[in-house]
Amino acid sequence: MAFRKVDMRRLPRPGAWAAAATFAVASLLAGCGGGGGGGGGGIPFAALPGTTPPPATGTGGSSGIVPSATVAGMCASPRSGTNPDTGAAYPDRAGSIDNEKSWVRGWIDETYLWYGEVPTTLKASDYATPVAWFNVLKTTATTASGRAKDRFHFTYDTEVYRQLSQGGVSVSYGAEFVSIATSPPRELRVVLVEPGSPADVAGLKRGAKLVTVDGVDFVNATGTANAATINGALSPKTVGETHNFTFQLGSAPAASYSLKATSVTSKPVQNVTVLDVGGGNHVGYMLFNDHITTAEQQLIDAVNTFKASPGGIQDLVLDMRYNGGGQLAIASRLAYMIAAPSATANKTFEQLTFNDKNPFHFSQAQSQMPFYSTSRNGAALPSLGLSRVTVLTSPDTCSASESVINSLRGVGVTVNLVGGTTCGKPYGFYPQDNCGTTYFAIQVKGVNQLGFGDYGDGFPPTCTVPDDYDHQLGDPNEARLAAALALRSGGSCPTSTVKAAAQGLQKTQPAEAETPFLIDQSPLRRNRLFDLAPNPG
């Protein structure tokens, strides 16, 4: 059965410090807000296997809306050459900005999950570019908590998206940051370092605080010139770009780092460890950051490592605190490998629901994504056969990562959450390329075997535990992992562990500190992606 690539994933991080600093620092130093787009590489709608183009007549009676198929590929700047994904020539032909905007409006009207909630008073002529026009074509409704229902509408350069989605390759130093305080004295810390990256080779570690950037005082500097210097250094644009930084780790003296940007390939699965918790019991731990193509074999290898450990493992701590999502097929395979085959047999991993136009012409069977029991190549997957799992979460745990949680709960697996409330994204996209920009408009809502999918405000944690930047990920003393192990052995949230973690963090944060957030949080990292290729069951 062929599933289309609907984006329900977090996508690979586009430049490890890049997107991060621009959002945090620009608003701090220059006094202007930040925002970002991201995007993807899709396939022209008419080329989708097993589908037909949208109807050749206007839909919904909306004046000025034309079928997207009639203007698809009519570009102000047509691409030439071959699409690396398809091996065929790009479908672009000479057109105009107005043609591109017409395509955007038609695509929204045909496929957007809430197309009837898009304001009808908007005019394309009021927006200079197709992307600016796309950005306003979404619902204005809110969730029960008052947050925007659609917080995930975005675009991305098609070629950049293609590289990121396939292998997680980006121009960066190989580090990610969390912004803890955005007003002086500011605090920015390293949270992740990619193995083998320039940051890793230089010795940069999780928890290190940024002190200076190319001679500018990051903690206290003001002014647009300093903002430009900091943002430029933290967001390298080209391979070979070099900048100088000063970091301080713990009580050690501040140290200088000269870092050269390179094409960094993310390693989505890290720190695969078996922890001896006493009494002959063993707990597996792994950090899982990206639902990208390369994650599949790494997850299989991790599960086989756990199974090969003497006595196997009795529990698993799955660290997805920074995992914004990715390919839903990866999430399905991971959930299968965690649970017992008997629990997932003939069960639905996620039921996909579209708008009332059923724009992609899914049959009932096609809209049910199973728990995939084989790899992309058709090989049987290993299984841990667990009846419970503990997931380390945060507001950066999103989309496909939330699908893992929701799907396992749907088949009776106990899923405890330790950390923070997840982002709340039961929705996905079919990423669609037009004229070199890939558009991500919510087109799908997913529900589990029990029919549940209403978590627009996120999954609350079983145990609330602040992130602990003073310990490395995978260290049993790191606050969230320590709390997970205590919950596993004691059956309740370890109050002392939580309090100790909170007190430790309070010592490092100003009183007015904002809620910590990853600065490298392009919308591209908070998605579900459904694959166009057939997936074996």
N, C-alpha and C positions, 0 to 999 in steps of 0.2 A: 504494500500500500504506500502510495507516495504522499509524503507530507511536505507542505511548502515551508519555506523558511520564514517563519513569523518570528519577530524579534522579541524574545522574552529573556534576554540575557543581560548580563552586566557588561559587557564587552571589554576586551583587553584595554588596559590602560594606555592612553595615547601619550606617552611621554611622561615619565615617571614624576618628575617634579613639575613639569610644564604647566599643565592646566591648573595644577594646584596653586602655585604661587600667584598666578595672574589674578585669580579670584580673591584670594585672601589679601595679598599685599596691595593690589591696586586700590581696593576699597579702604585699606588702612591708611596708606600714604597719600594717595591722590584725592581721596574723598569721593571717588566714583564707584558705582556699583559694578559688579562683575556678572558675567553670564557666559553661557557657552552653548555651542551647538556641537553636534557630533554627527556622524552619519554612516551610511553604509553602502555597500555595493549590492545592487539587486539585479534582477533580470527583467527586461521589459515585459509588461503584463501579458502581452499577446504570445510571448514565448514560453509561458508557464506550461509544463507538461500536464495534460489532462484538463486544461481549462479553456474557456472561451473568453474573448474580450468582453468588456462591459457592453451593455446595449447601445446601439448607435443612435439612440434618441435621448433627449434630456431626461434627467431623473428628478423625481420629486416636485416637478413644476417650478423649480428654482430658475428665475430669469437670469440669463447670462451664463449659465453653466452648460458646458459642452461635454460630451463623452471624452474621457481622458485618452482613449485609444485614437481619437481623430487628430490629436495634437501631440501624441507621444513622440519624442525624439526630434521635435522641431526646436532647434537650439539657436540661441544668439551666437554662441561660439561652438560649433559642432566639433566633436572629437574625431580624430582619424585613427586608423590602425586597428588592432585586434584586441578584443576583450580577453584578458588572461584567463578569466573563469570559464568562458564558453568556447574560446578558440575561433569565434566568429567576429566579423567586423562590427564595430559599434554601429548601432542603428541611427545615429545622429544624422540630421540633414539641416540645411539652412532654414532658420526660423527667426524668431524674435523673443525678446523678454516677455512680451504680451502672450506669445504662444506658450512659453514656459509657465507663466502664471495661470493661463487657462488650464493647462494640464494639472497643475496643483489643485485648483478648485474642483475639477472633475474627479480627481483621484480621492479627494476628501469626501465628496458627495457620494461616491460609489462605495467606498470601503471603510470609512471612519466609523468606529463603533457607535459613537453618539452624533452621527451626522445631522440629526434633527435638532441638536442643541447648539449648533454653530450659529452665532449671531448673523441675521440676514441683512443687517444694515451696513456691513463692511463693504468697501469698494476696493477692487484691485488697484485702481489708479492712485490710491492714497499710499501705496507701498512700492518702494523703488525696485525691489528685487523679488524674485520668486520665493527666496528663503524668508524674507521679511513678511511676505504675504502668507506663506505657510504658517509662520509662527503665531498668527492671530486666528487661524481657522481651527478653533477647538472649543470645546464646551467651557462655559463659565461656571458650571455647577461646582458644589463643594461636597466634601465627605461629612460624616456625622461630627467630626471634630472641628470642622471649619476649614480644613485644608482644601486646596484646589483638587477636584476629582482627577483632572488630567494635569499632572506635574511632569509628564514624560515626553511631550511633543518635541522632536528635535530633528536636525539634519546633520549630515556629515559628508565630507569629500569622499567620493566613491572609491578612489584608488587607496586612500589612507585607510578607509574602513575595510577594504578587501585585505590589506596586509595585516591589519590588527585582528580581524576575525579569524583568519587562517592560522596565524602563528604567534600573535601577540607581539609583533615587531614594531618598535617605535624608536624615534630618536630621543635619547635621554641619557642620564647618568646612571639610571638603574636604582633610584631611591624614590620612596613615596613619603609624604609628610602628613601630619595632622596639625591643624591649626587649633591651638588651645585658647589663646588670647589674641584678639585682633586689634586692640588698642594698646598704646604704650603703658607698661612694658609688655611688648608682644612676646608670644611664645609659639614657636614652630618646632615640632619634633619629627625626627625620622621614625617611621613606623615599620617600613618594609625595605629591605635591600635585596635586589635580585642577585642570585648566585652568579658569580663570574662577571658581573657588571663593573664598570669603572668605580662606582661607589663601593662595591664589595672589595675589589682589589685594593682600593685605597684604605680600607679598614673602617669604613663608616658603619656604625651599628644602630640598631633600633634604640630609641631613647635619646639619641644625641640632639642637643638643642642648637638651633641656628643662632649664631652671634653676629657675624658680619658677612656681607656679600660684595665682592670686588671692592673692599675697603669701606663700604657703607655700613653704618650701625643699623642692623636689622631691627634690633629691639626698640630703639628710641627714635630713629630717623623720621623726618617729615618732609613733605614737598614732593612735587611731581617728578623732579629730576631724579631724586633718590628712588622713587617708585619705579621709574623706567629702568634704572640700573639694576634694581633687585629683580624685577619681573623679567628683564632680558636675560639675566644670568640663570634664574631658576627655570626658565622656559626656553631651552636651546632649540633652535630651529634647524640647524644643519650638523651633519656628522663632522667632527673635528673641532667644533666650537669649544673653547676652553674658558673656564672661569674659576675664580679663587673664593673659597669659603672658609669660614672659621666655625667650628662646632665645639660644644662642650658636652662630654658624656659623664654624668654623675658628678662626683667631686674632683675629677681629674682636671688638670689645667686645660684650657681651650687649645685646640690643635687646628692647624691650617691644612686645607685639602685643595689641591689643584685638580679639577675634574674636567675631563674631555668627553663631550657627548659622542655617543656612538649608536649604532643600531642595536638596541637591546632586545633580546628575545625573552619574554617572561617565562618563568617556570611555574606553571599553575599549581602544582602539587609539591609541597615542601615539608620538611621536618617529620617524615614518617617514622614514628617511634612506638615501641611497645614498652609500656610502663608497668613495672612490678608493683602492685599496690598491696601486696601481702596476702597471706592465706591461700597462696597458690593461684591468685587471681591476676589477670593481666588486662590492661586497658590499652587499646590502640589510640594513637593520636596522629592526626595529620592536619596540616594547614592547606586549605583549598581556596585559591584566590580567583580563578578564572574558568568559566565554562567554555573554553576554546577547544579547537580541534585537537591540539596536542595534549589536552588534559586527559583524553580517553585512555591512552596507553599508560599514562602515569598513574591514573586511578586504578587501573587493572593491576599494575605492578605493586601499588600500595596494598591493595586487598590481598594479593598473593603473599606479600611480606607478612602481613598479619596472620594469614592462614598457616604460613610456614614456621611461625614462632612456636617454640615448644609449648604444647598445651593450647595453642591458639589464643584468641582474646575473648573475654567474656563481655566486654563493653567497648564502645567506641566514642571518642570525643572528636567530633568533626568541627574544625575551626573555620567558620565561614564569616568571621566578623568583618572582613574587607571584601567579600565576594558579592559584587553587584549583579551577577547573573551570567547569561550567555546562552549557548545552544541548549535548547530544551531536551534534545536527544541525549546530551551528556548527562543532564540532571536525571533523566529517566534511567539511564544505565547505572548511575551511581546509586539511586534508590533501590534498584533491583539488587545490586551487589551488597547492600547493607542488610536488606531483609531476607527472610527465608523464601526460597522459590515457591513454597506452598502458599505463602501469604500474598504473593503478587500474581500467581497464575490466573490468567483470564480476567485480570482486574485492570481497571483504567488508571493510568498514571495521571492523565489530565484530559478532561472533556473540554473541547474548544467550542466557544460560542461566538457567533459573529452578529452583525446587524441583520435586520430583517430582509435585506436584499441578498443575503448569502453571497457576497461578492466574489468569492473564490470557488463557488459551486461545490462545496464539500458535501459529500453524502454523510449520513449518520455515522457510518463505519469510519469514514476518513476523519471525522472530527473527534474520534476517540484515540488518543495516543496511549499505547500500552506501556507497561514496564518492559523495556527491551532487554531480552535475555541473552542477546548476542551482540558482539561488537559491530562497528561499522563494516568490518570485513567479513562478518558472518561467523566468527569464532565464538564458542560458548563462553559466557562470562562466569567468573568465580563468584561465590556468594559467601558472606559471613554468617548468614542465618540468624541475625540478631533480632530480638523482640523489643529492644530499646536502644536509643542512641541519644547522646547529649550533643547539642549544637551550640557553639559559641557564636553569639550574634551581636549586632549593633545596628544603628540606622543605615549603615552601609551594606547590610545584608539584604539583598533585593532580588526580586523577580524570579529567575530560574532557581536561585538559592532558596527562595521561599516556596517554590514548587516542590523541592525535595522534602521540606518540612511538611507541607500540606498533603502531599501524596502519600507519605509514609503514615501519617496520622489517619489517612483515609482507608488504609488497609490494616489498621489495628496495631501498628508499631508505636510504642510510647516514645515521644520525642520531647525531651526536656530542653529548654533554652536557658542559657546562662549568658548574661551580658546586658544588652539593651534591646529595646523594641525594634523590630525590623522595619524596613522602609515602607512596606504596604503597596505592593504592585502585583496584583493578580492579572495583569494585562500584558499583551504582547503586540508585536508589530509584524507586518510583512514588509521588510525593508525594500524600498523600491527606488531604483536608479532612474533618473531622467536627466540627460544632458550633463552628466558628471557629478551630480549631487544626489545623494541617497536620502530619501525622505522616510521618516519614522513617525507614522500616525497610528495611534492605538486602534487596532482592528479586531482584537481577540480578547476574550476573558476566559480564564481557565478555572475549572472546578475539579475537585478530587472525586474518588470513587463514591463518596457519600454525598456528593453534590454541593460541597462547601467551597466557596471561593470569595466570600465577602470579608476580605481583610485589607481594605483600602487604607486603614490606619495602622497596619502592621500587626505582627504577632508579638504580644507582650512576653517578656522573659519569665521563666519559672523563678529564677533568681536574678535580681538586678545587681550587677557588679560593674563598676567603672573599669575602663580600659587601664591597663597597668603598663606604662611605657618604661618603667624602670627594670623590667625583666624581659628577656628574649622570649619570643614565641616558642612554645614547646617546653619551656622550663616549668616543671611541676609547681614551682613557687609563684609563677605568674598568676595574678589574682583570679582571672576568669577560669583558667585551667585548674587552679587549686580549688576553686569553688565547685567546679564540675566534679572533681574527684571526691570532694567531701559530700556533695549531694548524692553521688553514686553509692557511697558507703553508708551514709547516715539517713538518706531518704528525705532530707529536708534542707532548706537553704542554710548554709553555714553563716550565721549572723556575724560571728567574730571575723571571719574572712572578709566579708563584705565591708564591715566597718573599718577593718585595717586597711583595706585597699582604698576606701574613700578618704581616710585620714591621710594616707600616703600621698594621694593625688592632690589633696587640698594644700599640702605643703609646697607644691610646685606651681600652683595656679593662683593668679591674682584673684581677689575677692569677686571682681566683676567678670571673671572669665566666662566666655561664651561656651555653648555646648560644643565640644570638640567635633571637628569634621575633617574628613580627608580632603585635602585641597586638590588632589588629582581626581576630581569627580566629574569628568565629562559625563553628560547624559548617556553616552555610549556604554558606560559601565553599568547601567541599570536596566538591563533588557532581557527579554526572552527571544530567542531566535529559533524558528522552526526550519528544519532543513528541507531544501527542495528535492534532494535525492531520496530514493526509497530507503527505508530503514527496515532491516530484517527484524522480526520479532524474536 
